[in-house]
Amino acid sequence: MTLPNDARRRTAVTLATAHPSDASATGNPALTSALAIAVIAAATLAGAWFFQLVLEIMPCPLCLEQRYAYYLAVPLGAVVALAAARGAARPVLLAGLVILGLATLANAGLGAYHAGVEWGFWQGPTDCTGPMVDFGKAGSLLDQLDKVKVVRCDEVQWRFLGISLAGYNVLISLLMAAIAGWGVAKAAKV
């Protein structure tokens, strides 16, 4: 027995309503991957801010540059997930996922560069500088200079299991790039 088109649509809507997780998770890989990337990026940024503000492990200039991809991934991942949930056109979703994948791959490269600087494999940037100081205030110049803490890019401030924060950034960025790649591959087939 074949149902008319309207009856098939109503059946599909009823099934999707009865099992919303089936409709959103497995049936919409763009939504799943974009949402996963946004959540991972937000958790990583929260961790970075925790290390900085609570544990007082100050970031170097390369550390701060590595956060840019996360600052992009959180809102872009949320927008792509929202667009996927609302049934946006496949090329738009694929473009968003590709941008997320490229940004996270580039960030993995930057993290690998930073980890190489930490291990002494190559020379790091020369712009590792401390905060700006107002030398016009009371006190001697030497006292002001003593208060400036320069965070060097080639000195590891924290390691866990032999991996620095830059190394963990590489792993997290590669994970997000893989999730974006999975989302592109699956969404292209749908």
N, C-alpha and C positions, 0 to 999 in steps of 0.2 A: 504494500500500500504506500503510495507516494503522497506526501502532504503538499498542499499549495505553498507558495513562497511565504505568504503571511503567517501561516501556521508554523513553518520551519523557523522563522525569525522569532516568533513568540516562544517556541520551544527552546531555542538557543538563549533567549533572554531569561527564561525561567531557570534553565540550567545554570547560567552564569550568576543569577541571583541566589540560587540555592547553594552554590559553591563558589563564592566570590574569590577565594584564594586560587582556585583553578583558573579563573578567567584573568586574574591580574598577574600571577606569578609565572605560570608556564605558558600562558597564551600571549603574553606581552613581554618579550625579552628586552625591549627597549626600556620599558618601565622598570623592570627588575634590575638591569645593569646600571641605569642612570641613578636610580635610588640607592643602590649599593655603593656606587662611587661617591655620591654626595654624603652618605653616612660615614664612610671610611675617611673621607677628606675632613669632615667636621670633627670626627674623633681624633684624628691625627693633629689637627690644629689645636684642639683642646689639650692634648698631651703636650704639644710644644709650649703652649702658654702656661701650662702647669709647671713644666721644667723651668721656665723663665721666671714666673712670678712667685711660685711657692718654694721651689728648690733653689732658686737664685742661680741657675745655670744660664748665664747670659749668652745670647746667640752672637755669632760672628757675622760679618757681612754676607758670607756665602750661605749661612744658615737662614738668614732673613730672605735672601733671594729664592731659596728653595721653598719658602712658604707661598710664593706667588701662585704657583700651580694649584695649591690647595685653595687659595682665595678665589681662584677661577672655578675650580671643580665643585665647590659647594653650591654656589648659586646656579651655575650652568647645569649641573647634575639635577638639581631640583626643578629647573625649568624644563629640561628634557623629560624628566619623569612626569611632570604635570602635563606636558604636551602629549606624551604617550598615553596617559590615562584618559585624556580627552579625545583621543583618536586623531592626532595630527598626521599629516601626510608622511609617508615612509621616507622620502628624501630629506625632509626636515629633521626627522629623528636620527637618521643615519649621519647626517652632517654634524649634529650635536655630539653624537657618540664618537665620531672620528676626531672632532676637535678635542674632546676629553681624552681620547687615547693618545693623540699626538702631544698634548700638553703634559700628560703624565709620563710618557716616554722621554720627552725632553727633560723633565724634572729628574727622572732616573739617571739620565746622563750627567746632569749637574751634580746630583748626589754622588755619583761614582767619581767624578772629578774631585769633589770635596774630600771624599774618603781617600783618594789617591794622594791628595795634598797632606792629609793627616798621617798617612803611612810613609810619607817622604818619597813617593814614587816620582813626583814632579813638583816644580815650584808653584806656590800658590799666588794669589793676587797680592799686589803691593798696597792695596787700599784698605787693609784692616786697620780701622781707626776707632778711637773711643768717641764718647759723646762730646758735643760742642760745649765749651766752657766760656762763661762770660768773665774775661780777665779784668773788666773794669770795676768789679766789686772789691770791697775791702779785703785785705790779705795780700800776702806776697805771691808773686808769680810761681815760685817753687811750691808753695803750699797748694795752690790751685792745680798745678801739674801732678802733684802727688795723689790727688783725688780722682784723677782720670784713670779708668781701668780700660786698657786696650785688650780686646778679645781677639786673639790671634786665630786665624783660620787653620793653622797647622798644629795647633795644640788641642788634643782631645780632652774635653772636660768630663765626659762620662762614657763609660762602656758597660755593656752587658753581654756576657758570653763572647767577649772579644770583639763585639761590633759596636761602633760608635753610632750616635744619632744620625749622622750622614749615611752610614751603612743601612740603618733601618729605613731611612727615607728611600733609598734605592729599592729595597724590598717592597715597601708599601706602594711606591709609585709603579713598580712592575706589576704588582697585583692589580692595581686599578687599571693599568693599561690592558692587562689580560681580560679583565671584566668588560672593559669597553670593546675589545676585540670580539669577545664572545657575543656581546650584545649586537654588534654590527653583523656578525655572521648569522646569528639566529634571526634578527629582524629583517635581513635581506631575503631570507627564505619564506617568511610569513606572507 
